[in-house]
Amino acid sequence: MNTRDKLQSIAINLWWSWSPEARSLFHRLNPEVFRTSGNNPQAALALAQDEVLNDPDFQDEVDTVYDEYMSYMDRDPEIADAPNISYFCMEYGIHESMSLYSGGLGVLAGDHSKAASDLGLPFTAIGLFLREGYFEQSFNANGWQQSTYPVLDPAKHPISLVTGRGGSDPLTVTVHIGTQPVHVRAWKLNLGHTDLYLLDTDFDANPEEFRPLTRRLYQGGDHQRIRQELILGVGGLRLLRALGVESDVYHANEGHCAFLMLELLRERLDAGDDLDAAEDWVRDKSVFTTHTPVMAGHDHFDPGLFSEAMAGFQDEIDLSHNQLLSYGRVDPDDPEETFTMTVLGLKLSRAANGVSKLNGHVARQQWEDLYPDRELDEVPIDAITNGVHLPTWTAGPARDFLEEHLDGDFTERQDPKVWDGLDDVSDDTLWDYRSSLRKRLIEFVEAHVQGQSLPMQPELDPEALTIGFARRFATYKRAPLIFRDRERARALFTDPDRPIQLIYAGKAHPQDDAGKEFIQRIYEISQLEDFKGKVIFLEGYDMEIGRMLTSGCDVWLNNPRRPKEASGTSGQKVAAHGGLNLSVLDGWWPEGYNGHNGWAIGPEPTGDYGEADPEVQDEQDAESLYTQLEEEVIPTFYDRNADGLPTEWISMMRDAMTGLTAPFSAKRMVIDYVEEMYRNDGS
Ligand SMILES: *Cc1c(COP(=O)(O)O)cnc(C)c1O
């Protein structure tokens, strides 16, 4: 194979997205095209510069990366006798070149699928072909967020249309929306060993009304949502059947895809099972993950809407209408109760979990009424805490550094001995590591703002304490909390001896004006004399900005209103880079925080949530945030020894790197899913 062919075969497997060496090869082919295409290898390859392709050194490097890819694909599975897993999720964050995600849920699903590939699991993932994705962010002159919807062209991405066996015609399945048949086809992505199938209704076999169904994520009202979820759950299962994919276990990741369980039930009833046997069978094969700590946040549909959308499915399944509705109701006899997807997921699965210990606890409180015979502690919802795919989220230079200094592969399973090597790394070397990642981020920020519609004039100091805050601008995440007391914030940002700087990124949902106001407020603050140049908003939050910020910042700020952050994963991405979390004890952080590997904002968790007055909580948490910054974070960063090193800070970095990396990795998480959820030992 020649160099171009090797690059081509790497480009069509998203394995490249978690190989910094592969990404760097494509970048070098044509840096400008790579950058403007959203770091898309196929775009760079199509316009590759000949002198690069013909350079013998470059060719040698391609050979090396290609061999690495081949050995990854040939490797024996790490987990023996794993069941065949089919995984469903509404969104997938795989790489910034494909906008198939809006936030944490999608990034988690992408990381889960990649880690499943690393472990060699027989794993198939199902999602939607969100051709117009979530949205692209820009701003008008007042700092008000605008949304546009660039269209994903499959020809420019490693996405191929799934054809029927042996033929060239697209494989299609049919799902009824109301009483009308809708044709569903699928696109396939290779994520290492994992096949990801994305369902699509946007083609000419369908009437205009149904074509946009799969185009955008979380747009339109319930009417659109329930139809989309029918495509995902029912269509997804039908696709698996048409493909002949064997499944021992079906994992519904969040309620959006839980209709798959009704389709399983329909199959069993069709095959002649009585209802009890059919339900038992479905439960035996299904597992369910809930993420939503706010009651109103669970997808729920008005019974009238449900009946209308499900009319065709109702005709296909051998159940009365009330029986069908009862799967989504806590009280099956209440004709007013909506159909809630989480209830369906809980009723028809053998095991369910929240995504952190605290979130599991909240979920048990939320759904206690579904299990009237049980004590709160016995509500059958466990917890598996989220983790991040380290190969995706560890910056290239960080990986090089850690490979050089550690006693083994830190992206592998948890082995505390791997980190012993860190003991031999001097404070000096470790501080250089931190400083070089901070500088790399600052260079990225300076380049990125050039292309922004929101004007920013960064004056960032490569030696100054750099704080990051990037996430969806849902209001519960309280992005502007640090500016609640403007004078106190001003004092922090204008101290000439102990400079700090704060970099933001994030998108507000297009219908969330309160979230847009938060961005606008931050924009306005960033233009005030005392904050200018030091408070920066990066436009177009995506996985690349996520990688840069989580690898470059010294402090990762997270101040949600507890208990609304189900897990949060961005703070987990900072650990390997020596970043420190400054976070409310919500989501994963109560499990990670040990008193010396970061800081806590606000009170300890009490186990009793949902009662706090938000206004009081905001006041209390802001006070705590200021105190932590004034008395702990900033003094520790600037407390230097004779060599100019912040020794206490560096000691905290060691603690965070050693203790938080492997335990909050997607590899640990997926192994937990295999052992606790996917394996069915009959218990
Ligand atoms: C990691 C990541 C998220 C999830 O972060 P949270 O802490 O859960 O908010 C969302 N979006 C992007 C682009 C990410 O990289």
The ligand as an SDF file (V2000), in Angstrom:
LIG
                    3D

 15 15  0  0  0  0  0  0  0  0999 V2000
  -16.7250   17.1550   28.1110 C   0  0  0  0  0  0  0  0  0  0  0  0
  -17.6550   17.9470   27.2890 C   0  0  0  0  0  0  0  0  0  0  0  0
  -18.9740   18.1380   27.7090 C   0  0  0  0  0  0  0  0  0  0  0  0
  -19.4940   17.6070   29.0110 C   0  0  0  0  0  0  0  0  0  0  0  0
  -19.0570   18.4400   30.0400 O   0  0  0  0  0  0  0  0  0  0  0  0
  -19.8870   18.6880   31.3810 P   0  0  0  0  0  0  0  0  0  0  0  0
  -18.8840   18.8530   32.4310 O   0  0  0  0  0  0  0  0  0  0  0  0
  -20.7120   17.4630   31.5920 O   0  0  0  0  0  0  0  0  0  0  0  0
  -20.6920   19.8950   31.1570 O   0  0  0  0  0  0  0  0  0  0  0  0
  -19.8130   18.8770   26.8970 C   0  0  0  0  0  0  0  0  0  0  0  0
  -19.3980   19.3860   25.7290 N   0  0  0  0  0  0  0  0  0  0  0  0
  -18.1430   19.2320   25.2980 C   0  0  0  0  0  0  0  0  0  0  0  0
  -17.7300   19.8240   23.9890 C   0  0  0  0  0  0  0  0  0  0  0  0
  -17.2280   18.5030   26.0630 C   0  0  0  0  0  0  0  0  0  0  0  0
  -15.9780   18.3580   25.6070 O   0  0  0  0  0  0  0  0  0  0  0  0
  1  2  1  0
  2  3  1  0
  2 14  2  0
  3  4  1  0
  3 10  2  0
  4  5  1  0
  5  6  1  0
  6  7  2  0
  6  8  1  0
  6  9  1  0
 10 11  1  0
 11 12  2  0
 12 13  1  0
 12 14  1  0
 14 15  1  0
M  END
$$$$
